[in-house]
């Protein structure tokens, strides 16, 4: 819940700042919901992978490191998943509030 709240606050703040800086009219409440949802889902899925990753076990992931390349463990995969999903709002463009033509 804490990560969802922080994600919502950060994305909402960023949208407010870009609205002011670039004279845009993006929806701040929509951005807050998007940020909170992405942060919450990312954290939840990361924790799920860390806790219940036994079914994700592959024989290739259990091999020792070859050629100096380490094999990712469940903590690494879980953190990468959490970070990737939590940062998705950075790539999603919100529509303008006053866009009458639906562009």
Buried (B, 14 or more C-beta within 10 A) or exposed (E): EEBBBBBBBBBBBBBBEBBEEEEEEBBBEBBBBBBBBBBBBBBBBBEEBBEEBEEEEEEEEEEEEEEEEEEEEBEEBBBEBBEEBBEBBEEEEBEBEEEEEEE
